[in-house]
Amino acid sequence: MSRQSFITGALILLIASFINRIIGFAYQMIIVRLIKPEGIGLFNMVFPFYVLVLVLATMGIPVAIAKLVAEEVARNNLRGANRIFKISLTFLIISSVFFTVLLVMVSPLLMKYVFPNPKVYYIFLCLIPGIILVSICSAFRGYFQGLQQMTPTAVTQILEQIVRVTAGLSIAYFLLPRGVEYAAIGASLGVVIGEFVGCFTMIYLYFSNRKKNLSGAATPCQSLPQTCSKIFGLGIPVTMTRFTSTFLLSVEAVLIPLRLQEAGMTLSEATSTFGLLVGVADTLFFTPTMITAALATALIPAISDALALNNHHLVLSRTAKALRITICAGLPCAVAFILLPNEMCGVLFGYANAGSILGALAIGGPFLYFQQTTTGILQGMGQAVRPFKNLVVASIIKILGLYYLTAIPGLGITGAVIAVVFCYMTMACLNYLDLRHLIGYRIHFSHDIFKPILAAFGMAVVIWNIKQLLLPISPLLTLLVALAAGGFVYLILLFLLGGIHRDDLKPIKEIIIKKF
């Protein structure tokens, strides 16, 4: 299998992510209507904790595989790359089995002392088998990403999503007559069934290309302790960063419903309000992360490759291009979320009252997207400790804000959103300062900030006027016309102002030519 360029790999993942978002959007629109915000709230009370255990089980090893395999490939040592993969896979199997058994044993205690609603017990139990499946699959994905082959990851992600959605909706519909807590079990089982299919597809792809992957000249291998030291030297800081991030989500899942009750809501009202946040507003808000997630995934081996070759100019060039794409993609999304929140939440999910949550979240959008890309760059540079330290600082701000602001009767869920936005801002700024210090990267204000903001302002004017004209007629028509016209105006203005160039479109042309 031939290696792909950084931008080509990112675009392949972006296309896969786009397809997954469409499928996921359709799923979320149906599941919210099917199991109501309360059911969504129940599922999302336990899902972050499941992800938290996954982070501990994988120990950041998939990221280490991607980086270390990329370094060995850059040195033309494919046998060394395969050795790193096999050692890492062994660790992941042992670790995932341990955490699966541990979680089954302590689940009654979690129900008693951690989760704020007793209805989540069976929802949580159904998720546990996914720990082994995801851990094994992540090893294979890290390996292919290290080879800078993003197609296997893209294929399995799409297949996994299709199966997850089909199974989840079918089981939820079948169990709905027994109550929303049983219907939410369908969402859990859908996740695990999708992961099962994705895992075994990835294993099949690996063995299908095994002969090609094992080729290469024999070179002296490092000792096992040296190899393990390199794997965990990168994996542990990545784990600390992801653990902190997912721990925050788990804290939110417990803290927000509890503090909403302090603000005067009942348990059912707090669960439903939390469901509107995570099931409706967050679903829309995190849609643009398909771009930053694709960039971050492709950047880790791409930056590692450039560093292994001691090519500082290439590191800086890839960093600048990735962050420019991030800014240009994030700003129009924030504008749309600020100006059309009620229309999006109402038309797409049937809960227009979630619009106020989305509108407040939108302010932090560009900072979230910037933060994700810069984290991928720093991890690719082998500086995973830095985003972890930054996340700790941002997390302290977030938890304090969630505790104090959410309980204020006049703020409630808006107070929680304010805390989240300040967390994103802090993390983005600290990551940027680290990049300035490490590689001398500086945002070009005119090209990277001013021109996209000017184009976004033009987009905002168009959306606002269309909204005033069409909203009395139809929210759906308003949404379709405003987004289409606003997005078109943004791209045209960005192109005319020089915010994007024809050279930026070359990788897209290359993919089209190769594929068709």
URCORQUI-V558731 format. One record per backbone hydrogen bond with DSSP energy under -1.0 kcal/mol. CO is the residue of the C=O (numbers start at 1). NH is the residue of the N-H. If there is no record, write none. Layout:
CO,NH + CO,NH
This chain:
5,9 + 6,10 + 7,11 + 8,12 + 9,13 + 10,14 + 11,15 + 12,16 + 13,17 + 14,18 + 15,19 + 16,20 + 17,21 + 18,22 + 19,23 + 20,24 + 21,25 + 22,26 + 23,27 + 24,28 + 25,29 + 26,30 + 27,31 + 28,32 + 30,34 + 31,35 + 32,36 + 35,39 + 36,40 + 37,41 + 38,42 + 39,43 + 40,44 + 43,47 + 46,50 + 47,51 + 48,52 + 49,53 + 50,54 + 51,55 + 52,56 + 53,57 + 54,58 + 55,59 + 58,61 + 60,64 + 61,65 + 62,66 + 63,67 + 64,68 + 65,69 + 66,70 + 67,71 + 68,72 + 69,73 + 70,74 + 71,75 + 72,77 + 73,76 + 77,81 + 78,82 + 79,83 + 80,84 + 81,85 + 82,86 + 83,87 + 84,88 + 85,89 + 86,90 + 87,91 + 88,92 + 89,93 + 90,94 + 91,95 + 92,96 + 93,97 + 94,98 + 95,99 + 96,100 + 97,101 + 98,102 + 99,103 + 100,104 + 101,105 + 102,106 + 103,107 + 106,110 + 107,111 + 108,112 + 109,113 + 110,114 + 110,115 + 117,120 + 118,121 + 120,124 + 121,125 + 122,126 + 124,127 + 127,130 + 128,131 + 129,133 + 130,134 + 131,135 + 132,136 + 133,137 + 134,138 + 135,139 + 136,140 + 137,141 + 138,142 + 139,143 + 140,144 + 141,145 + 142,146 + 143,147 + 144,149 + 145,148 + 148,4 + 150,154 + 151,155 + 152,156 + 153,157 + 154,158 + 155,159 + 156,160 + 157,161 + 158,162 + 159,163 + 160,164 + 161,165 + 162,166 + 163,167 + 164,168 + 165,169 + 166,170 + 167,171 + 168,172 + 169,173 + 170,174 + 171,175 + 172,176 + 175,178 + 176,179 + 179,183 + 180,184 + 183,186 + 184,188 + 185,189 + 186,190 + 187,191 + 188,192 + 189,193 + 190,194 + 191,195 + 192,196 + 193,197 + 194,198 + 195,199 + 196,200 + 197,201 + 198,202 + 199,203 + 200,204 + 201,205 + 202,206 + 203,207 + 204,208 + 205,209 + 209,213 + 210,214 + 223,227 + 224,228 + 225,229 + 226,230 + 227,231 + 228,232 + 229,233 + 230,234 + 231,235 + 232,236 + 234,238 + 235,239 + 236,240 + 237,241 + 238,242 + 239,243 + 240,244 + 241,245 + 242,246 + 243,247 + 244,248 + 245,249 + 246,250 + 247,251 + 248,252 + 249,253 + 250,254 + 251,255 + 252,256 + 254,258 + 255,259 + 256,260 + 257,261 + 258,262 + 259,263 + 260,265 + 261,264 + 266,270 + 267,271 + 268,272 + 269,273 + 270,274 + 271,275 + 272,276 + 273,277 + 274,278 + 275,279 + 276,280 + 276,281 + 277,282 + 280,284 + 281,285 + 282,286 + 284,287 + 286,289 + 287,290 + 288,291 + 289,293 + 290,294 + 291,295 + 292,296 + 293,297 + 294,298 + 295,299 + 296,300 + 298,302 + 299,303 + 300,304 + 301,305 + 302,306 + 303,307 + 304,308 + 305,309 + 306,311 + 307,310 + 311,315 + 312,316 + 313,317 + 314,318 + 315,319 + 316,320 + 317,321 + 318,322 + 319,323 + 320,324 + 321,325 + 322,326 + 323,327 + 324,328 + 325,329 + 326,330 + 327,331 + 330,334 + 331,335 + 332,336 + 333,337 + 334,338 + 335,339 + 336,340 + 340,344 + 341,345 + 342,346 + 343,347 + 344,348 + 345,349 + 345,351 + 346,350 + 351,354 + 352,355 + 354,358 + 355,359 + 356,360 + 357,361 + 358,362 + 361,364 + 362,365 + 364,368 + 365,369 + 366,370 + 367,371 + 368,372 + 369,373 + 370,374 + 371,375 + 372,376 + 373,377 + 374,378 + 375,379 + 376,380 + 377,381 + 378,383 + 379,382 + 383,386 + 384,388 + 385,389 + 386,390 + 387,391 + 388,392 + 389,393 + 390,394 + 391,395 + 392,396 + 393,397 + 394,398 + 395,399 + 396,400 + 397,401 + 398,402 + 399,403 + 400,404 + 401,405 + 405,408 + 408,411 + 408,412 + 411,414 + 412,416 + 413,417 + 414,418 + 415,419 + 416,420 + 417,421 + 418,422 + 419,423 + 420,424 + 421,425 + 422,426 + 423,427 + 424,428 + 425,429 + 426,430 + 427,431 + 428,432 + 429,433 + 430,434 + 431,435 + 432,436 + 433,437 + 434,438 + 435,439 + 435,441 + 444,448 + 445,449 + 445,450 + 446,451 + 449,453 + 450,454 + 451,455 + 452,456 + 453,457 + 454,458 + 455,459 + 456,460 + 457,461 + 458,462 + 459,463 + 460,464 + 461,465 + 462,466 + 463,467 + 464,468 + 465,469 + 466,470 + 467,471 + 470,473 + 470,474 + 474,478 + 475,479 + 476,480 + 477,481 + 478,482 + 479,483 + 480,484 + 481,485 + 482,486 + 483,487 + 484,488 + 485,489 + 486,490 + 487,491 + 488,492 + 489,493 + 490,494 + 491,495 + 492,496 + 493,497 + 494,499 + 502,505 + 503,506 + 505,509 + 506,510 + 507,511 + 508,512 + 509,513 + 510,514 + 511,515 + 512,516
